């Protein structure tokens, strides 16, 4: 029973999961094409580079600015004020010495004081010129920084006030000089000089106080600027380190994205391709798809290819185990309909001896009609695909086949099934032609390509099953064992060999001979011997594939043809047969018979390009097994053949 609450919760969880995936895709740029991913990567690196440069420039500019404040503002003021203070102290000391001597005829002292005042004024003027002059930096930035660093209203105010005070001191000294040279009486002169000294000492004291105060302010400013400079350096270093760490983490993260998006799928695809070349591959294992870019598209297409190969491998294994040819045709038709989505097709079987064709699949039931005229059924040479042996397509040349009679709007592609060098059948596909005709559409062309691949995979099985079907109704079967006889091999050698050579494969030949079989007939009679031969035939049938051929070669000798066998695999099959025969027990009354078998192996055309010579090589290997102890499997080696020719 449906629970509304559970259903709503499931929907919410599903939406949340999709939203998280979408956000993850946006943050990790999974959905971006490869070109945009690398453009983003390059842009990110450029952005971080610009950001680091900007921060470095800002930090260095701030540090440079503080440096200029110290070098262009604080340090000159500090040095000038200290120099002025020294001169003011010297001036004060000189004036007091002159005052203590009552100004007795020491015009040289007053002249020295004047020089001190002149030196103070020169220092202040030089500092003011430095403060107001245009910066002489190498760049505009340096000029701006120096100009900003020199901006000091309090310092300029101090300079103006100090220059004013220095003028007052200068006037006081001139007045003192004038009083010394006046013609007043002694008492009046003393009083006048005392007043002049007091007038000169007052601005000196005022100037000293102003300079001391300004020096304290400049020292505090120097300390603050130093602290700010150290702070800027620390913050710059920490910022650069922090940004470097973040940039490194982002680089590691993006590198991991590249590994996930590129390296892993490519490595897995490469591994699968290498496995394909060796035949050791897990076709059901897919490449994980983590992105929607070109790598993701390639991974999806590769997975699709592996699914196709896997499906064809399973398909061939299934049809090899089907019991009849009709089952193979039905399987092939189901693939066309269910897997490839082809609606209109017909599988024709050709009887080359009787020059006839028949519709093998789908069966003609109900109102189903052929897409060809009935004449081709009685004369297969009328079919262009049969007579030419290659694909016939009305999409390449309209009206190419005069016996095609499908309804309007359909075109045909007829694919011959070549078996043993002859056309053993034809598969006719019909596709819509469209309004204006023209070539086959891309989607239909892809379906046709896959269909032809399945047909090619089926040819060896169809050929083997048709051959077996033909032999069942002929006299080419040994009546005792139900196996094919030597006459069958002689009549169908060319067909078997041409099919194997055309497919580029090999035949494993196993010549098997029961050990000491004559003793069974001599001791227990021919009935028991015949039963032993029947049981041995059953063991051989159960040990090989349906498509392989087993022939009673004569007496107690059997020849097994392993069609399309991989190199070296025949030895494994032979060993399995040997073990089964050795383990089999035949009860005859109170006696239990156990026999062994000797098997000689050769491979065609690996050992020789002559089929009957390959059988002879297997016979030589079998006798070598007899001579070296029996109950053995011996692979033919060139040194076993002592004759110059066959």
Order of alpha helices (4+ residues) and beta strands (2+ residues): alpha-alpha-alpha-alpha-alpha-alpha-alpha-alpha-alpha-alpha-beta-beta-alpha-alpha-beta-beta-beta-alpha-alpha-beta-alpha-alpha-beta-beta-alpha-beta-beta-beta-alpha-beta
